[in-house]
Amino acid sequence: MTSTPARTAASTETALAAFERETPQVLISDIAMPGEHGYSLIQTVRARSSGQGGRIPAIALTAYVRAEDRERALAAGYNRHLSKPIDSIDLASAVAELVQRA
């Protein structure tokens, strides 16, 4: 697998625009974002075809840490739910695990 640089987006709208330019290998998203929330983002991504990134491995990285928050994130389409703050090694391990399974 070729390594690509990380891209950032400040909102759901800019994240989806970035998808139009280049499909990332992994999506890491907060749930609480300006405008639309991370649930809208993953639902829009999951509605895309596989060739357009619809099956991309996705992590919800959020301060919403209750069991029902985890369940909602997974039901929305995220593969993993991780709480903030997170150790960078733990985040890297979660990303590697998802990419390996994909």
Helices and strands as residue ranges (DSSP letters): H 12-21, E 27-29, H 38-46, G 50-52, E 58-62, H 67-76, E 80-83, H 88-101
